[in-house]
């Protein structure tokens, strides 16, 4: 079986990390590459995501995405299935896929109800940013990403409110 590439996206609280972990357990070799985790490697000058987006925040996301693509290419070349976990705008995917060079990535947008994403965001403990601040802009991100992914037929939209096993079955079946 040749290694597969999955791009898993969605608004904060969509279940990207949890889904990637469950998905990759179906492969003998699997690695999750988190753009947030790569951004967390910035020791000095870290720019957390916030509504007042600026060039420094964008640069750090761009660098993390470029790093994720390079890592994915390396792991795929060694037989690993890769799942990239990112709040990835659909227009940024073409460049990432080009950098990786994989012929058939599986692109999945996890789409929970906004109240589910808000609840998940407020109860998580695995992020280094303020969930209250992020929670204030989840509804807008949820709506914006939903509209942008709806316009992209190459992305499968999956309701991530359903049981995790069902979400993974849909991703594997597509």
C-alpha positions as CSV (number, residue, x, y, z in Angstrom):
1,X,0.0,0.0,0.0
2,X,1.5,3.3,-1.0
3,X,1.5,6.1,1.6
4,X,-1.5,8.5,1.6
5,X,-1.6,12.2,2.3
6,X,-4.5,13.7,4.2
7,X,-5.1,17.4,4.6
8,X,-7.5,17.9,7.5
9,X,-8.9,21.3,8.2
10,X,-11.7,23.1,9.9
11,X,-12.4,25.9,12.3
12,X,-10.9,25.8,15.8
13,X,-12.7,23.1,17.7
14,X,-13.7,21.1,14.6
15,X,-11.8,18.0,15.9
16,X,-8.8,18.1,13.6
17,X,-6.2,16.7,16.0
18,X,-8.5,14.0,17.4
19,X,-9.6,13.0,13.9
20,X,-6.0,12.8,12.7
21,X,-4.9,10.6,15.6
22,X,-7.8,8.2,15.0
23,X,-7.3,8.2,11.3
24,X,-3.6,7.4,11.4
25,X,-4.1,4.4,13.6
26,X,-5.5,2.6,10.5
27,X,-2.0,2.6,8.8
28,X,1.1,0.7,9.7
29,X,3.1,4.0,9.6
30,X,1.4,7.3,10.2
31,X,2.5,10.8,11.3
32,X,0.4,13.8,12.1
33,X,1.9,17.1,11.2
34,X,0.3,20.0,13.1
35,X,0.9,23.5,11.8
36,X,0.0,24.8,15.3
37,X,2.7,22.7,16.8
38,X,5.3,23.9,14.3
39,X,4.3,27.5,15.1
40,X,4.7,26.7,18.8
41,X,8.4,26.1,18.1
42,X,8.9,29.9,17.8
43,X,10.7,30.8,21.0
44,X,11.0,34.5,20.7
45,X,8.5,36.7,18.9
46,X,5.7,34.2,18.6
47,X,2.6,35.8,17.1
48,X,-0.6,34.0,18.3
49,X,-3.6,34.0,16.1
50,X,-6.0,36.9,16.8
51,X,-8.6,38.9,15.1
52,X,-6.2,41.7,14.4
53,X,-4.3,39.7,11.8
54,X,-1.0,41.2,10.7
55,X,2.0,40.5,8.5
56,X,4.0,38.9,11.3
57,X,1.2,36.4,12.1
58,X,0.8,35.6,8.4
59,X,4.6,35.1,8.0
60,X,4.6,32.6,10.9
61,X,1.7,30.7,9.4
62,X,3.4,30.7,6.0
63,X,6.6,29.4,7.5
64,X,4.9,26.7,9.5
65,X,2.9,25.6,6.4
66,X,6.1,25.5,4.3
67,X,7.7,23.4,7.0
68,X,4.7,21.1,7.2
69,X,4.9,20.5,3.5
70,X,8.7,19.7,3.7
71,X,8.1,17.3,6.5
72,X,5.3,15.6,4.7
73,X,7.4,15.1,1.6
74,X,10.1,13.5,3.7
75,X,7.8,11.2,5.6
76,X,5.9,10.2,2.5
77,X,9.1,9.3,0.8
78,X,9.9,6.9,3.6
79,X,6.5,5.2,3.5
80,X,4.5,7.0,6.1
81,X,1.0,8.1,5.7
82,X,0.7,11.7,6.6
83,X,-2.1,13.8,8.0
84,X,-1.5,17.6,8.0
85,X,-3.7,19.2,10.7
86,X,-4.3,22.9,10.0
87,X,-6.9,25.6,9.8
88,X,-5.9,25.7,6.1
89,X,-7.6,28.3,3.9
90,X,-8.6,26.5,0.7
91,X,-6.7,28.9,-1.5
92,X,-3.4,27.9,0.4
93,X,-3.8,24.2,-0.4
94,X,-2.6,24.3,-4.0
95,X,0.8,25.7,-3.0
96,X,1.1,23.1,-0.1
97,X,0.2,20.3,-2.4
98,X,2.7,21.5,-5.1
99,X,5.4,21.6,-2.5
100,X,4.7,18.1,-1.3
101,X,4.3,16.7,-4.8
102,X,1.8,14.0,-3.8
103,X,-0.4,13.0,-6.7
104,X,-3.7,12.5,-4.9
105,X,-4.1,14.1,-1.5
106,X,-7.4,13.5,0.4
107,X,-8.7,16.9,1.4
108,X,-11.2,17.0,4.2
109,X,-12.9,19.9,5.9
110,X,-14.4,19.0,9.3
111,X,-17.6,21.0,9.8
112,X,-19.2,20.8,13.2
113,X,-22.1,22.9,14.3
114,X,-20.7,26.2,15.6
115,X,-21.9,25.6,19.2
116,X,-20.0,22.3,19.2
117,X,-16.8,24.0,18.0
118,X,-17.2,26.7,20.7
119,X,-17.7,24.1,23.4
120,X,-14.7,22.1,22.3
121,X,-12.6,25.2,22.1
122,X,-13.5,26.2,25.7
123,X,-12.7,22.8,27.2
124,X,-9.4,22.1,25.5
125,X,-6.1,22.3,27.3
126,X,-3.7,21.5,24.5
127,X,-3.2,25.0,23.1
128,X,-1.0,27.8,24.2
129,X,-3.5,30.6,23.5
130,X,-6.5,32.0,25.3
131,X,-9.6,29.9,24.3
132,X,-11.9,32.8,25.3
133,X,-10.2,35.2,22.8
134,X,-10.3,32.6,20.1
135,X,-13.9,31.7,21.0
136,X,-15.0,35.2,20.1
137,X,-14.1,34.8,16.5
138,X,-15.0,31.1,15.9
139,X,-18.5,31.9,14.7
140,X,-17.1,34.2,11.9
141,X,-14.4,31.7,11.0
142,X,-16.9,28.9,10.9
143,X,-19.1,30.8,8.5
144,X,-16.3,32.1,6.3
145,X,-14.6,28.7,6.0
146,X,-17.9,27.0,5.3
147,X,-18.6,29.3,2.4
148,X,-15.1,29.0,1.0
149,X,-15.0,25.2,1.2
150,X,-18.5,25.0,-0.3
151,X,-17.1,26.6,-3.4
152,X,-14.4,24.0,-3.6
153,X,-15.7,20.6,-4.9
154,X,-12.2,19.0,-4.4
155,X,-12.7,19.2,-0.6
156,X,-15.0,16.8,1.1
157,X,-17.1,18.3,3.9
158,X,-17.7,16.0,6.8
159,X,-19.9,16.7,9.8
160,X,-17.6,16.2,12.8
161,X,-20.4,16.3,15.3
162,X,-21.0,12.6,14.7
163,X,-19.1,9.8,16.4
164,X,-15.3,9.9,15.7
165,X,-15.4,6.3,14.2
166,X,-18.0,7.5,11.7
167,X,-15.9,10.5,10.7
168,X,-12.8,8.3,10.2
169,X,-14.9,5.8,8.1
170,X,-16.0,8.6,5.9
171,X,-12.5,9.8,5.4
172,X,-11.2,6.4,4.6
173,X,-14.1,5.5,2.3
174,X,-13.7,8.6,0.1
